Amino acid sequence: MRLDVRDLEPPQPMIKIVQALEKLQKGEVLEVLGSRPFVYLLPKLSEMGYEYELKETEEGFLLRIWRSDKTEPLEKEEVACAKELEFEITEETNVGELLKRVPEALDVLIKYGFTPLKNPILRKILPHTVTLGQAKRIRRMSDEKFLQMLEDLRKLIRE
């Protein structure tokens, strides 16, 4: 299987890669051609037990990914960490850090249209590369709706 994600805007490359990984069978190799070296994805692939090889070519960066004996089942969720009361939720808040500290935030984010987060693999990879403000721009969310979402998220850490 081969994907070319060179012309896609973030977070689309990650989404396409994760969708392809869900279909990847043992013994198959996913080849992904990108314009950047996949720095956020590689540690997550290792955590999930995938093996990979990255080479820079004339066309861009070629990432080859395959399942290993250690690859986790895709439906397995990460264990959520406890909330920290001093955690402030702002436009600069990293979505991955938010989900780690406040697992209940997932339902709020999905309610406001961040539906790729329903996918457990995307939750392991994508949120760590995006702030709430960046996610707002990606989703083309209005300022009013964004402020309401921030308020709903802040209520979670006050409870």
Disulfide bonds with the S-S distance in Angstrom:
none
